[in-house]
Amino acid sequence: MTNVAIIGGGLAGLSAAAALAGRGLEIELFEAKRRLGGRAGSYLDRESGELVDHCQHVAMGCCTNYLDFCRRTGIADLFERHDTLHFFGPDGRRSDFRPSRWLPPPFHLLPSLVRIKHLTLSDKLAIARAMLRLICRPTTKRSDPIMIDWLHHQRQPRQAIERFWQVVLVSALGESLDRASLSSARKVFLDGFLAHVDACHVLVPKVSLGELYDVRVAKWLCERGVSIHLESPTRTIATGSGARLVLNTPRSSGAEFDHVILAVPWRKAVELLHPALGEQLPQLAAAADFPSAPITSVHFWFDRPITELPHAVLVGRLSQWIFRRADLQSVSSPQSVQSPTGRIENPSYYQVVISASHDLAGRPRDGVRDEVLADLRAVFPAAREASLLRWQLITEPEAVFSCRPGLDEQRPAQTTPIPNLFLAGDWTRTGWPATMEGAVRSGYLAAQAVLDRMGRPEKLVVADLSRGSMVRLLGAEQ
Ligand SMILES: Cc1cc2nc3c(=O)[nH]c(=O)nc-3n(C[C@H](O)[C@H](O)[C@H](O)COP(=O)(O)OP(=O)(O)OC[C@H]3O[C@@H](n4cnc5c(N)ncnc54)[C@H](O)[C@@H]3O)c2cc1C
């Protein structure tokens, strides 16, 4: 039987395994850590005994391959769909953003844009004008400028940049507007907002990422015959007998495979190749130097709920998004109580996410916590009464690769000059920024390439949401 090794149990590796499972192949997945999920993972919170996500992950309606992966592996019903985005302006006033179902894209966003309270009429007109420009394939002197330069070129008012473009794009791209490229910003804005009425729905897991990937997806894969080896970091990949590739892991050295999918982060890939293989893939050495961007999450356990909203977007503050995760939320009693053992029962858990948190480097953790708490108290009156029971601040310094101008051309394809070695990972060439969608796309593309190589071609990648006819008429290619 043809055997396939998948190295890396993040979403790229898991989706490659899911796409190949049940096709008569012998599949072995090697993961260095003790849990699956990679960057989309959870940790065991010792105090509560619950799995808490390192950082809340959300998907959007435009993530067609990620949603296909969730359906395929039976986890699609573990998400809440938020059709309305709740924005809180700097003065604390709330504006709900809900795409119209009656207007064709891209005009479906206009009624909500008009209703935003923290933007002036001239901000809104400028934003609408720039949105149209984004659709009509913007022409610029530089082939792919930095987004902030393009916004200035479009004469966007400062307030429109700070209260709209920055708010929407920084979390979607994981990068600041003075670093991200126009092409990546256009990609997420077009596909994530303008192209289709369902594109900007937010999908938030109802359970931890650990439950999704390390438990549910792992079980699904095992039931389909995939062998999962945890705590099995691959040390090297080298040429074996015939055209096969040989893997060395601490537990098994010399296992040979017909095909290998390397699905590790961009800094690691080159390290794993024997020099004789590495020299055939110079683009992996280049990928190891891709710049990265950090994401910070601040976790709070309060003695009572501070808001009933499942999420909120805070405008003009350090805190960008706040999430209330239903399964970590006290539903039975509105207030936490102290048990006879002194343990606090039913605390109310919230997580605040700060993407592209470059400016937090070197700042004292307490100071960041206090500023985030002040944000919450300014926006949610109940937070002023609530007592903070405990907190946690986690920064992932290399959360995502930084989508700078010119980087897309350096991203390697999933096929390599070594015919039976394939690459997967959010950093490989998918056209998407570093997202779960990008990771799953790369996994599907790598699986597709394995099948191609075996002479069993099949299309596994799912099409994007179709761009509305008005969007295409305005110039956006399908
Ligand atoms: C804080 C944070 C917040 C994010 N928020 C979102 C979000 O809201 N929405 C979204 O879509 N995306 C988000 N992302 C991005 C998303 O997590 C990633 O794009 C995606 O998970 C990448 O998956 P991957 O499989 O390509 O890589 P990874 O998840 O990095 O997986 C690679 C795996 O390879 C393993 N590995 C490494 N070396 C070896 C070895 N030698 N042998 C075996 N295994 C090895 C690693 O342990 C890891 O499990 C976020 C990322 C972070 C860090």
The ligand as an SDF file (V2000), in Angstrom:
LIG
                    3D

 53 58  0  0  0  0  0  0  0  0999 V2000
   -2.5000   34.1380   18.3900 C   0  0  0  0  0  0  0  0  0  0  0  0
   -3.0440   33.7340   17.0460 C   0  0  0  0  0  0  0  0  0  0  0  0
   -4.3190   34.1060   16.6620 C   0  0  0  0  0  0  0  0  0  0  0  0
   -4.8080   33.7300   15.4140 C   0  0  0  0  0  0  0  0  0  0  0  0
   -6.0970   34.0380   15.0790 N   0  0  0  0  0  0  0  0  0  0  0  0
   -6.6120   33.5390   13.9310 C   0  0  0  0  0  0  0  0  0  0  0  0
   -7.9890   33.7020   13.6320 C   0  0  0  0  0  0  0  0  0  0  0  0
   -8.7720   34.2580   14.4100 O   0  0  0  0  0  0  0  0  0  0  0  0
   -8.4490   33.2050   12.4490 N   0  0  0  0  0  0  0  0  0  0  0  0
   -7.6330   32.5500   11.5720 C   0  0  0  0  0  0  0  0  0  0  0  0
   -8.1300   32.1080   10.5250 O   0  0  0  0  0  0  0  0  0  0  0  0
   -6.3270   32.3840   11.8450 N   0  0  0  0  0  0  0  0  0  0  0  0
   -5.7950   32.8520   12.9900 C   0  0  0  0  0  0  0  0  0  0  0  0
   -4.4840   32.6440   13.2770 N   0  0  0  0  0  0  0  0  0  0  0  0
   -3.6230   31.9910   12.2750 C   0  0  0  0  0  0  0  0  0  0  0  0
   -3.7970   30.4730   12.3120 C   0  0  0  0  0  0  0  0  0  0  0  0
   -3.6380   29.9880   13.6230 O   0  0  0  0  0  0  0  0  0  0  0  0
   -2.7120   29.8470   11.4500 C   0  0  0  0  0  0  0  0  0  0  0  0
   -2.7270   30.4470   10.1650 O   0  0  0  0  0  0  0  0  0  0  0  0
   -2.9160   28.3460   11.2470 C   0  0  0  0  0  0  0  0  0  0  0  0
   -3.2890   27.7220   12.4390 O   0  0  0  0  0  0  0  0  0  0  0  0
   -1.6040   27.7730   10.7280 C   0  0  0  0  0  0  0  0  0  0  0  0
   -1.6990   26.3690   10.5930 O   0  0  0  0  0  0  0  0  0  0  0  0
   -0.4620   25.5640   10.0330 P   0  0  0  0  0  0  0  0  0  0  0  0
   -0.8340   24.1370   10.0800 O   0  0  0  0  0  0  0  0  0  0  0  0
   -0.0270   26.1430    8.7450 O   0  0  0  0  0  0  0  0  0  0  0  0
    0.7520   25.8420   11.0410 O   0  0  0  0  0  0  0  0  0  0  0  0
    0.8910   25.4840   12.5860 P   0  0  0  0  0  0  0  0  0  0  0  0
   -0.3940   25.6690   13.2820 O   0  0  0  0  0  0  0  0  0  0  0  0
    2.0490   26.2810   13.0790 O   0  0  0  0  0  0  0  0  0  0  0  0
    1.2280   23.9360   12.6040 O   0  0  0  0  0  0  0  0  0  0  0  0
    2.5140   23.4190   12.3920 C   0  0  0  0  0  0  0  0  0  0  0  0
    2.6640   22.2010   13.2710 C   0  0  0  0  0  0  0  0  0  0  0  0
    3.9500   21.5990   13.0130 O   0  0  0  0  0  0  0  0  0  0  0  0
    4.4490   21.1100   14.2290 C   0  0  0  0  0  0  0  0  0  0  0  0
    5.8910   20.8940   14.0880 N   0  0  0  0  0  0  0  0  0  0  0  0
    6.8940   21.8100   14.0620 C   0  0  0  0  0  0  0  0  0  0  0  0
    8.0850   21.1920   13.9000 N   0  0  0  0  0  0  0  0  0  0  0  0
    7.8250   19.8670   13.8140 C   0  0  0  0  0  0  0  0  0  0  0  0
    8.6350   18.7250   13.6440 C   0  0  0  0  0  0  0  0  0  0  0  0
    9.9750   18.8110   13.5380 N   0  0  0  0  0  0  0  0  0  0  0  0
    8.0490   17.5050   13.5970 N   0  0  0  0  0  0  0  0  0  0  0  0
    6.7030   17.3630   13.7160 C   0  0  0  0  0  0  0  0  0  0  0  0
    5.8770   18.4390   13.9010 N   0  0  0  0  0  0  0  0  0  0  0  0
    6.4400   19.6640   13.9330 C   0  0  0  0  0  0  0  0  0  0  0  0
    4.0830   22.2060   15.2250 C   0  0  0  0  0  0  0  0  0  0  0  0
    4.1550   21.7320   16.5570 O   0  0  0  0  0  0  0  0  0  0  0  0
    2.6580   22.5360   14.7680 C   0  0  0  0  0  0  0  0  0  0  0  0
    1.7080   21.7350   15.4130 O   0  0  0  0  0  0  0  0  0  0  0  0
   -3.9790   33.0110   14.5230 C   0  0  0  0  0  0  0  0  0  0  0  0
   -2.6970   32.6380   14.9130 C   0  0  0  0  0  0  0  0  0  0  0  0
   -2.2430   32.9650   16.1660 C   0  0  0  0  0  0  0  0  0  0  0  0
   -0.8920   32.4770   16.5930 C   0  0  0  0  0  0  0  0  0  0  0  0
  1  2  1  0
  2  3  1  0
  2 52  2  0
  3  4  2  0
  4  5  1  0
  4 50  1  0
  5  6  2  0
  6  7  1  0
  6 13  1  0
  7  8  2  0
  7  9  1  0
  9 10  1  0
 10 11  2  0
 10 12  1  0
 12 13  2  0
 13 14  1  0
 14 15  1  0
 14 50  1  0
 15 16  1  0
 16 17  1  0
 16 18  1  0
 18 19  1  0
 18 20  1  0
 20 21  1  0
 20 22  1  0
 22 23  1  0
 23 24  1  0
 24 25  2  0
 24 26  1  0
 24 27  1  0
 27 28  1  0
 28 29  2  0
 28 30  1  0
 28 31  1  0
 31 32  1  0
 32 33  1  0
 33 34  1  0
 33 48  1  0
 34 35  1  0
 35 36  1  0
 35 46  1  0
 36 37  1  0
 36 45  1  0
 37 38  2  0
 38 39  1  0
 39 40  1  0
 39 45  2  0
 40 41  1  0
 40 42  2  0
 42 43  1  0
 43 44  2  0
 44 45  1  0
 46 47  1  0
 46 48  1  0
 48 49  1  0
 50 51  2  0
 51 52  1  0
 52 53  1  0
M  END
$$$$
